[in-house]
Amino acid sequence: MKEKSIVASATLITSLLSYAYAKETGKDAVPFVMVGGFIGSIIGEGIAELIKNNNKTNGNTNIQ
C-alpha cells in the first residue's frame, strides 16, 4: 500500500469519528473534524513509516 493511501485513510477515518462524536454530543463539528484530521495524519504517517522500515528490514522494497 502506498504511503499516501495510508495517510489519507487514517485521516478520513479519524475525521469521520470526530464528526460523529461532535454530532452525538451536540457540539460544533468543525473544530473536532480539524483536530481529528490532524491526529489522523500523524497516525497515518507513523503507520506508513513503520511499514516502510519493516519492509526495509525484511529486504522487501515493493512499497512506493
Secondary structure, 3 states (H helix, E strand, C coil): CCHHHHHHHHHHHHHHHHHHHHHHHCCCHHHHHHHHHHHHHHHHHHHHHHHHHHHHHHCCCCCC
